[in-house]
Amino acid sequence: MLEGIISGLPDSDSRLDRLRSIAVLHRQFGLVDVASDRYASSHWLGTFAIYLVTARG
């Protein structure tokens, strides 16, 4: 969702650099939990990870 928000903002938006930094961290930490043995993580995060890596969400 962060990447979608970023893509909708104008290039002159002062929040872009911070949002891009946050989006990178969010991606890194979120994808690590996809392989978790916890049901909530492995079940739901897999779906959202597909959206993330295919830019379809």
Legacy VTK file of the C-alpha trace (Angstrom):
# vtk DataFile Version 3.0
C-alpha trace
ASCII
DATASET POLYDATA
POINTS 57 float
0.000 0.000 0.000
2.858 2.367 0.713
4.206 1.919 -2.783
0.749 2.617 -4.186
0.492 5.799 -2.142
3.952 6.850 -3.289
3.018 6.321 -6.936
0.027 8.618 -6.524
1.954 11.529 -5.087
3.493 14.266 -7.229
7.269 14.208 -7.639
7.507 17.468 -5.698
5.866 16.045 -2.558
8.155 16.563 0.421
7.083 13.240 1.979
8.379 11.042 -0.831
11.886 10.371 0.483
10.623 9.365 3.922
7.820 7.220 2.484
10.244 5.437 0.158
12.551 4.656 3.080
9.658 3.322 5.132
8.362 1.271 2.196
11.737 -0.444 1.769
11.862 -1.385 5.450
8.245 -2.515 5.436
8.920 -4.757 2.430
12.038 -6.291 4.001
10.464 -7.037 7.368
7.143 -8.176 5.911
8.659 -10.664 3.493
10.720 -12.257 6.272
7.548 -13.125 8.186
5.950 -14.852 5.198
7.924 -17.991 6.030
6.854 -17.926 9.671
5.371 -20.971 11.348
2.692 -18.792 12.944
-0.658 -19.231 11.214
-1.574 -15.557 11.149
1.697 -14.627 9.479
2.042 -17.481 7.047
-1.618 -17.458 6.051
-2.255 -13.769 5.472
1.179 -12.406 4.690
1.645 -14.807 1.789
-1.340 -13.271 0.034
-0.119 -9.743 0.601
3.434 -10.694 -0.372
2.169 -11.785 -3.778
0.471 -8.420 -4.187
3.695 -6.695 -3.155
6.132 -8.494 -5.435
3.814 -8.447 -8.455
2.648 -4.838 -7.926
-0.937 -6.077 -8.355
-2.270 -4.999 -4.978
LINES 1 58
57 0 1 2 3 4 5 6 7 8 9 10 11 12 13 14 15 16 17 18 19 20 21 22 23 24 25 26 27 28 29 30 31 32 33 34 35 36 37 38 39 40 41 42 43 44 45 46 47 48 49 50 51 52 53 54 55 56
